[in-house]
Amino acid sequence: MSNNEQNTQQTTHFGYQQVPVEEKSNKVAEVFHSVADKYDIMNDLMSGGIHRLWKKYTIDTSGAKRGDTILDLAGGTGDLAEKFARIVGSEGKVILSDINESMLENGRKRLTDRGIVGNIDYVLADAQDLPFPDNHFNLVTMAFGLRNVTDKDAALRSIFRTLKPGGKLMVLEFSKPVVPGLNVLYDQYSFKLLPLMGKLIANDADSYRYLAESIRMHPDQETLKGMMEDAGFERVSYHNMTGGIVALHSGYKL
């Protein structure tokens, strides 16, 4: 193994910084511990509420049905899990899972307050090594979480293992704008307005600067499609939304 290969394995990106691989998960955890209480408010402000439409499209095209077993991975405060719990009904089961305890507890409180009980469980878990049986889920969704995972390939393989044959993975994530000229405006917004909003609303400019940087370091649409195929998924496709600022990738375990 060359020195370059050794260095690549020993470090990874945390936003634009290079950090030791074993430190990234803790640094990401610090970000989400910091923003958990203001997460929903900031999502609405950052996207002008459009994140709700992105998530609605994901749910509407998921094919989820009564009786399904669904994993909402990196599910945070439970936007998708709440809707899926209503869809699958008492015969189904939804697992809301996140690696961050603060986010998961916010999700548990929010969904319990909204009457979502009985067909939902909450599991603190690392996407890279999921604690679920093989061939278990009809559907796995991951909204705005994959870019924070240290080893994305390991996470995709772990998800593939837990899906039933015929099961589906949907990854909703920030991606690369495809509309000419949109990149310039998007950069201005991401690196100037986002940290300012983070400072004013959540008293945390640094976490929102990281979020902007993590978006830029995330694989583009075609690269992520290839990564999903390498993990075993078939019929992989993606749908760009808001000019490619966000993309929804889907793939099946056949």
N, C-alpha and C positions, 0 to 999 in steps of 0.2 A: 504494500500500500504506500502511495506517495505521501509526502508531507502535506501537500495540498488537500488530499483526500482525508487525512487525519484531522486537519484543521476544520474542514467542512463538517465533519461528524461531531466535532467538539463544540462548535458554536452555531448559533442560529440567530435569526433576526427578531428583535423586539422593537417594532416600528422600524426606524432607520438605524438603530443601534445593533451591534453584534454583541451577543451575550452568551455565556456558557449554556449549553443545551439544558442542563439540569436546573438552571435558574429561571428559564422563561416562564414556566407554569406559575411560579411564585409571583413573578412580576405581573403577569396577566391577572392573577388572583387579586393583587393589590389594587389594580385598576378597577375591577368590578366590585370589590368590597367598597371602594370609594364612591362609585356612582350608583350603587344598587338602589338607594332610597329615592333618587331623582331620575331613575332610568326611564320610566314611562313618560314623564314630563319632557325629558330631554329628547326622547325619540320623536315626540310630536313636534317639538320646536325645530329639531334638526332637519326633519323631512317635510315640514309643513303639513304633517298628518298623512303624507302619501304612503308612509310605511304600512298603514292600515290597508291600503289598496293592494300593495305588494303581497301582504299576508293573506288577504281575502282571495286573491287570484291563486295563491298556493293551495289554500284549502279547497277552493272550488274545482281545481283541476287534480286534486289528490286521488280521487276515486274512493275516499274513505266511506265506509258504510257501517250500518248497524252490526254489532257483534265483532268488529275488528279489534285487533290488538295493535296499538300504535305507540311508538316511542317518539316523543318530542325531545330531541337531544340538544343540549345547550339551550334549553327552553326558557331560561331566565324567569321572567315574571309571568309566563304562562299564557301569552296571547293566543298561540295556536292550540295549546293543550285544552284551554277552556272550550274552544269551538269543537275540537275533536271529541271531547268527553260528551258533549251534547249529541254529536252524530252517532257515536258507537253505542250509546244507551247502556242500560243495565247489563246487557249480555256481553258487552265489550269491556276493554280495559285500556286506559291511557297511562303511560309512564311519563311524567315530567322529570327530566334528568338534567343536571347541570354540574359542572365541576366546582362551582363557586357556591359556598354555603349561604352567603348573604343573599345572592340572587334567588337561590332555591327557596329560602325561607320567605322572601318577599312574594314569590310565586304561590307558595302554600297558603299564606295569609290571604292574598288577593282572591284566589280561587275558592277558598273555604268561605270567605265573606260573600261570595257570589253564589253560594249554594252548590258548588261542584264537589260532591263527596260520594264515596261508595265505589265509583268506577275509576278512580285515579290514585296512583301512588307516586311518591316523590323519592327519587334515588340520586344521591350524591355519587357521581361517577365520572371517570376520565374517558373521553371518547376513544382514546388510543387503546384502551383495554376494557371493554364493556363487560360488566358482571352479569350478563344475561345468557340464557341457553342458546345453542345453535337453533336456527330455523324457527324462531319464536314470533317475530313481528310481521304483520301484513304490510306495515308502512313505517318508515323512519323519516322524520323531517328534521332539518337542522337549519335554523334561520339566524343568520348573522353570527355564527359561532365558529365555522370552520377556519376562518382566517386567523383565529386566536390559538389554534391547536399547533403544538410544536411539530409533531410528525403527522402531517395530513394523510400520507399514504397509509400509515398504520391505522389511523382512524377509519379510513374508507374500507380497509380490509376487515376491521372489527365490526363495522356496520354490516358489511356483506355477510359475514358469518351469522349474525343474529337474525337476518331476514329469512322468512320462509321462501321456498321456491315459488316464484311468481310475485314475490314482494317487491316493493318499490322504495327507492330512496329519493328524497327531494331536498336539494341544497339551495336555499335562498341566501344570496350573498352579494355584497357590493362587488362590482366588476369593473371592466374598462369601458368608458364611453365610446360609442361608435358613431356619434353624430359629429361632423366636422365643426371644430371651434368650441365644442362643449368642454373639452379638457381644460382649457384656459380658465373658463368661468368656474368650473368645478374645483380647480386648484385654489383659486382665490377664496372660494367659499370654505373649503376644507381647512386651509392652513391659517386663515385669518378669522373668519366668523365662528367656526366651530370652537376653537379654544376660548374665544371671547365669551360665547354663550356658556361654555363650561365654567368659566370663572364667575360669571354673573349669576347663573342659576344654581350650579352645584358647588361653587367655590373650589373648582378643580380644573384649571386650564390644562395641566400636564396630561391627565387621563384622556381628555378629548383630543389633544395633539397626538397622543399615541394612536387613538382610534383612526384619525386621518392617515397617519403613516402606515398603519397595519392594512388599511384598504389598498394603498399603493403597492404594498409588498405581496398582496394576494395574487395567485395565478389568474391569468386572463381566461376568457371563456373557453377557448379551444384547449388551453393547457389543462384546465380542470376537467374538461370532457375526457381528455386522454388519461388523466390520473384515475378517473372513475372506471374507465375501460380496463386499465392495468390492474385495478383491484378486483376485476371479475364482472363488473356490471355490463349489461348488454342493452341495446336500444337506447343508448345515452343521447340525450338532446338537451338543448337549452333555449330559453326564451328570454330575450332582452326586454327590460322595462325601463322607462324613463331614459331612453337614449343609451342604454347599456350601463348606466350608473349602477343598476342592479340586474342580476341575471338569476333565473331559476333553472337549475340543472336537475334533470330527472334520469334515473337509470333503474334497470330491473335485474333481479336475480332470477334467471330463467333455468 
